[in-house]
Amino acid sequence: MHILHICIILSLLFSGCSKEPEVKKVSSANFELVTSKDNFTAGEPFSLKFKASEESSPVLVFRNAVGTTILKASNSNDVLQFDIPKNFYEKSGICYWSLVSGSEEKMKGTLTIHVNNKNGTFLESYLGPRSLTAGPKDYAMFVMVATDFYDNPLNDSTSITSKVQFKDSETEEVLLSKNLIAWTKVRSPEKSGRMLISAACNETDSKEFTTIIYPANPVDFTISYKRNHEYADGNQVITFRTSILYDAFGNSVSEGTLVSFIITNDQGAKLQAQGTTLNGKAEARLLHPEQKASWTIEAFVTGAARSKPIKVAFKASVTEYNIQFSDGFRTISVGPLKSFMNQLVPDGMPIALTVKDESGKVLDVLRTSSMQGEGKFELSPDFFPTGSYELQIKTAGITKTKSVELK
């Protein structure tokens, strides 16, 4: 076959296999918006209607705060009707729509769905914190949200009334909503007690909130003491009491407030006792010392208040006692120990025996307590062999020393 014929055949084959370029279809129909309203009420169904110059199947792109949806039309009497879905028409705010036909936007516009006040107002309110400290510095935030039946926030500048009741006082404050909410600061009064707070909007009332007003931190106070006698017998109890603790506004402090009593004796040693308030007062108890002493007492509410110091003196209850030795000075009997009325001291009076060698080195310290007014020590030969020792006996703050030769 001639080469020219071959080229002609191949060109015809290739031209037959090639595709023609796609032509984008453009709708030539024109549309007219039939719906005249552009303001609607939330919860009330509505549609957008259009007339077309020729047969067409456009779609409506509808968008608002809920999201975006594409709607198909129903045709009735040559009118295209797009029914807006329920979840879209229940949401208030600005809505945007576009009519699209043949991939071309033919029309667009906006409409507004307004809050529905016909079915009543719903009022939500929030309060916190639910406990305050007395005095104008502390406050709670009261936030109110007013909505319609479909949970749409009411329009800005809607009036919402805040109500506060405390003791014999009732107050109201009219607030204007803005950006969904209305809010106010509920200041704490100067007196302690229970405060009730509520809100109202369009004849709808909120639930009642309760806030407890607690006393503020106490201010400085005084202390006193009570005891049966002034003798240091190590047996009787001394009671320390505070005055009624008040805050700066005259409120008695909260029950259970912790008060610490710090006792410093004349040797600089410190003791501590604690008590909690009941009816505004706190108490703490300590045993009397076992020897003559002078105490300085202060009380504190940590980080808040303190008392002025007071002093308490204790007289010696035991002024003298006897020591008896037997068994070659290996048995030491102390007593009888007699108190301020010549009575035997209560059982349990501590007695200490310090044993030293001839050079004054402490070999041992033995301890016992009185029983029936007496105490006894035994120096075993296994621990203290025969030799010279110095014995130092101390009880009731009285120290006696005796040099002995143990046998």
Summary of the structure (lengths in Angstrom):
residues: 407
radius of gyration: 48.7
end to end distance: 153.3
largest distance: 156.5
contacts: 1197
relative contact order: 0.08
helix: 5%
strand: 54%
